[in-house]
Amino acid sequence: MNARFLVLALSLSAASAFAGDAARATAKEMVPLKNGEVLYVFEDGRMARENQYGRAVYLKAGETLQTADGRTITANSNEVARLNHLLQKGHTN
């Protein structure tokens, strides 16, 4: 009985891991924002934002963002196309 539970738990966690894998692997840092969005900071220092629904959204350079832990971050770039590509990578229609 325990072995079946373990297999089920592992398969569920593996299935949920596919969404956005490339984006998570590429990002140097993922910062949760106050409004439920996520700020991706890439190795080159450029930034992109994912909304609560898992979509890459426009990020204006100079825009001030509030993190979930209360910090303030100023966006330095808008890598929306890069993030969109990474979020879609591995998904076929």
Buried (B, 14 or more C-beta within 10 A) or exposed (E): EEEEEEEEEEEEEEEEEEEBEBBBEBBEEEBEBEEEBBBBBBEEEBBBBBBEEEBBBEBEEEBEBEEEEEEEBEBEBBBBEBBBBBBBEEEEE
